[in-house]
Amino acid sequence: MSSQPVASPQTLTTMEACMQLAKGPEDRFWKAQEAIGRVVAAQPGFVGVIGGPIAHSEWMYFCGKFESSVDMDNWYKARSHQPVMSRAHEEWFDAYYIRKWRLPEIGEALEGPIFSEISLSRQTALSEDELQTLFEAIDQGLSEFDTMPFETLAGKFENQPFQLAGPLQEFPQLAPARYLVLTHWRSAEEAQAWVESEVMEKLTALGEVHSDLHVQIVHKPGERNHLSADGAHRGWSRH
């Protein structure tokens, strides 16, 4: 694993995260997100924010991307961001989890775990039947691989070893309709074999496909609230 954010190579950084919204304050949450979106978009190093439903999951995906882990860390510490995080924990969320990843440097030897992010871009959203067919194809394709179980909260896992998120709401919008296939791997070799598998051909038949492999960013003990002992995972549940 890589070291804490400040010591990491400063490459594109992704916050892989999910939330479960509390019942009741949904309207207040979405209004606040619209307002804070304009603020984060002006933050140095901002690349994008992404969110959307996840097929066959009780979680909702939300993701931030910055040009570097230092840029993401600066946003985390920003005065305009702190009240939003407090309200999320006190009012809006019933649960959340976060992992952070970065693109490798050119020539960097990749050590697991590896986060695979496959993007499918289309002119129109998939129908419910098309989404289900894609979900089943991914599930079947992954059965031939030794992928890591998809951990959400510590010790809790999705029923399948992947998440299929979308259609996405994102800023800036990268396509009229976009989806993400997310998996975790013990090694870069296993992850690369996955993105070169027959499932990619099925994705390509549905639209434009792009894939990235990311290496993990690990925080120092106590650097974040609700941080796991190894510094790789943050999570919290109200219940």
Secondary structure as the mmCIF struct_conf table of DSSP 4:
data_model
#
loop_
_struct_conf.conf_type_id
_struct_conf.id
_struct_conf.beg_label_comp_id
_struct_conf.beg_label_asym_id
_struct_conf.beg_label_seq_id
_struct_conf.end_label_comp_id
_struct_conf.end_label_asym_id
_struct_conf.end_label_seq_id
HELX_RH_3T_P HELX_RH_3T_P1 PRO A 5 ALA A 7
BEND BEND1 SER A 8 SER A 8
STRN STRN1 THR A 13 LEU A 21
HELX_LH_PP_P HELX_LH_PP_P1 ALA A 22 ALA A 22
BEND BEND2 LYS A 23 GLY A 24
HELX_RH_AL_P HELX_RH_AL_P1 GLU A 26 ALA A 41
TURN_TY1_P TURN_TY1_P1 ALA A 42 ALA A 42
BEND BEND3 GLN A 43 GLN A 43
TURN_TY1_P TURN_TY1_P2 PRO A 44 GLY A 45
STRN STRN2 PHE A 46 PRO A 53
STRN STRN3 ILE A 54 ILE A 54
TURN_TY1_P TURN_TY1_P3 ALA A 55 HIS A 56
BEND BEND4 GLU A 58 GLU A 58
STRN STRN4 MET A 60 PHE A 66
BEND BEND5 GLU A 67 SER A 68
HELX_RH_AL_P HELX_RH_AL_P2 SER A 69 LYS A 77
TURN_TY1_P TURN_TY1_P4 ARG A 79 HIS A 81
HELX_RH_AL_P HELX_RH_AL_P3 GLN A 82 ARG A 87
HELX_RH_PI_P HELX_RH_PI_P1 ALA A 88 TRP A 92
STRN STRN5 PHE A 93 ARG A 102
HELX_LH_PP_P HELX_LH_PP_P2 LEU A 103 GLU A 105
TURN_TY1_P TURN_TY1_P5 ILE A 106 GLY A 107
HELX_LH_PP_P HELX_LH_PP_P3 GLU A 108 LEU A 110
BEND BEND6 GLY A 112 GLY A 112
STRN STRN6 ILE A 114 ARG A 122
BEND BEND7 GLN A 123 THR A 124
HELX_LH_PP_P HELX_LH_PP_P4 ALA A 125 SER A 127
HELX_RH_AL_P HELX_RH_AL_P4 GLU A 128 LEU A 142
TURN_TY1_P TURN_TY1_P6 SER A 143 GLU A 144
BEND BEND8 PHE A 145 PHE A 145
HELX_LH_PP_P HELX_LH_PP_P5 THR A 147 PRO A 149
STRN STRN7 GLU A 151 GLU A 151
BEND BEND9 THR A 152 LEU A 153
TURN_TY1_P TURN_TY1_P7 ALA A 154 GLY A 155
STRN STRN8 PHE A 157 PHE A 157
BEND BEND10 ASN A 159 PRO A 161
STRN STRN9 GLN A 163 ALA A 165
BEND BEND11 PRO A 167 PRO A 167
STRN STRN10 GLN A 169 PHE A 171
BEND BEND12 PRO A 172 PRO A 172
BEND BEND13 ALA A 175 PRO A 176
STRN STRN11 ALA A 177 TRP A 185
BEND BEND14 ARG A 186 SER A 187
HELX_RH_AL_P HELX_RH_AL_P5 ALA A 188 VAL A 195
TURN_TY1_P TURN_TY1_P8 GLU A 196 GLU A 196
BEND BEND15 SER A 197 SER A 197
HELX_RH_AL_P HELX_RH_AL_P6 GLU A 198 THR A 204
TURN_TY1_P TURN_TY1_P9 ALA A 205 LEU A 206
BEND BEND16 GLY A 207 GLY A 207
STRN STRN12 GLU A 208 ILE A 217
HELX_LH_PP_P HELX_LH_PP_P6 HIS A 219 LYS A 220
TURN_TY1_P TURN_TY1_P10 PRO A 221 GLY A 222
BEND BEND17 GLU A 223 ARG A 224
TURN_TY1_P TURN_TY1_P11 ASN A 225 HIS A 226
STRN STRN13 LEU A 227 LEU A 227
TURN_TY1_P TURN_TY1_P12 ALA A 229 ASP A 230
BEND BEND18 GLY A 231 ALA A 232
STRN STRN14 ARG A 234 SER A 237
#
